[in-house]
Amino acid sequence: MYRFFGRWMQAIDHTWQMFFVGFVFGIGFDTATEVLLLAGTAAAVGEGLPWYAVLTLPLLFSGGMMLCDSIDGLFMNYAYGWAFARPVRKVYYNITITALSIGVAFLVGGVEIAGVLASELHLHGWLGDYLASFNLNTAGYLVVGLFVLVWALALTIWRWGRIEARWEAAARGERG
C-alpha cells in the first residue's frame, strides 16, 4: 500500500494532521451505516410515525455509537498502556491480536464462501439450507464471543503461565 499511497503518507508530518485521515476513514465506514439509518427513518415515516418518534432513531443511533466507541476507546487505552509498558508485553499483545485477526478473517471468509457455495451449488438438506440462510448478525455475535474468549484465554495464560517473569529470568540468563 505504501507504494501507492507513499506520497500522501509523507505529507503527514504532524500528529494533528491524523485527524483528517481519521475523518476520511470515518466517512467511508459510517456512510453505509448512515444510509441504512436514513432508509430506516424513511420507512418509519412511510408507516405514519409522528415526526418526533422518527427523530428518535438518529438520536438513539448516535447515543449507541458514542457509548460503544467510548467503551472501545477506554479498553484500547488500557490495553495499549499495558502492552507498551514492557517489550515482552508488546510481543505477546501483537501475537494475540494477530492470531485473533486471522481467526476473525477465517470466520467471516468461511461464512461468506460457505453461503456462496451453498447457493451456487444448490446444496440442500440441513447443512446446505443452514449455510444458505446463515445470518451475518450471528457471525457478528460469534466474532464478539471470539474476542472475549481469546482475550480471556490470553490473560489467563499470561497470568498463570508467568510469561513476564519467565522472560525476565531468561533475559538475565537464569533457568526457571
N, C-alpha and C positions, 0 to 999 in steps of 0.2 A: 504494500500500500504506500510505503514511503516513496517508491519510485514514481508513483502517480501524483501523490499529494505532498511531496517533499518541499516544493517551493512554497506552498501555503503554510506548511508546518514551520518553516523557518521564519515566517512573517510574525509569529507569536513569540515575542521576546520579553513580555511582562505577564505576571500572573493574572492581572485584571483582564487581560485580553481573552482568557479562557472563558469568561462569562459569555462572550458572543459565540464561541464554539458550542458551549452547552446549550445556549438558546437555540441555535440551529438544529442540534440533535433533538432537543425537546420538541421543536415544531414538527419534525419528521415523525417522532414516536407518538406524540399526543394527537396528531392530526387524525389518525384513523379512529382513535377513541372519541375524539370530539365530533367527528362525523356521525358515529354511531349514536352519541348522545343527542345530537341535533335531530337525527332521524327518529329516535325515541320520543323526543319532545314534540316533533311534528305529528307523530302518530297519536300522542296523547291529546293534542289539540283536535285532531280529526275525530277522536272519540267523544269530544264535547266536555273535556275537563275545564274547569274555570281557570282563568289566567294566573291566579295566584298559586293554584296547585301545579300548573305547568312550570312556573318559575322555581318551584322547589327541587325539580330534577337537577338542573345545573348546580344549585347550591349544595345539594346532597352529594353530588359527584365531586365537587370541589372540596368539600369537607372530608370525604373519604380519601381523596388523593393526598390532601395535606396530612392527614393522620398517618397514612401508610408511608409517605415519603419522610415524615418526621421520625417515625419509628425506625425506618431503614437507615436514616442518617445517624441516629443515635447508636444503633447497633454497629454500623460500619465505623463510626468514630471510635467506639470501644475496641472493635476488632483490630483496626489499624494501629491504635495505640498499643495494644497488647503485642501485636505481631512485630512491630518495628522497634520494640524495646531491646531485643537481643537478636543476634544473627540466626541462631537456631530456630527461634520462633518464626522468623521471616521465611526460612526454608520450609518449615512444617506447614505454615499457613499457605504458602504458594503451592505445595504439593497437594494439600487438601482441597484448595479451591480449584486447582486444575483437574483433579480427579472428579470433583463434583460437576464441573462444567462439561467434562467428557460424558459423564453419566447422563446429565440432562440432555445433551445433544443426541446421544443414542436413544434416549426415551422418546423425545419429540420426533426425531427422524424415523424411528421404528414405528411409531404410531401413524405417521403420515404415509410411510411406504406400505405398511400393512393395510391401511384404508384404501389406498390406490390399487394395490394388488387385489384386494377382495372385490372391489367394484369392477375393475377392468377384466379380471379373470372369471367374473360371475361366480364367485365361490358362495356356496350355500351350505346350510347346516348351522349348527350352533356357533362354530368358530367364525365362519365366513360372515354370517349375519352380525355377529358381535363386532367384528373388525370393521365392517362397512358402516355400522351405525355408532361407532365409538365417539363419544363426545369429547371435544378438546378441553372443555372445562374440567372434565375428570382428569385429564392429563395435567392440567394446572394444579389440581389438588395433589396429584402424585408428585409433582415437582416440589411443591411446598413440603410435603411429607419427606421427600428425599433430602431436602435441605436440612430439615430438623434432625432426621436420623443420622445423616453424615456428620453434622456438627456435634451431636451428642456423642457419637462414636469417637470422633476425633478428640474431643475434650476428655472423654474417658480414657482413651489410650494415652493422651498427653499427661493426664493427672496420675493414673495408676501405673503407667509404663515408665514414669520418671525420666522422660526423654531429655529434658533440660539438664537434670543432674548427671545423667549418663554422658551426655555430650560434653559437659564441662569437665567431668572426670577424664574423658578421653582426650580432651584438649590439653589437660595437664599431664597426660601420659600415664594416668593411673588405670588400673584394671577394676572392673566392677560391674 
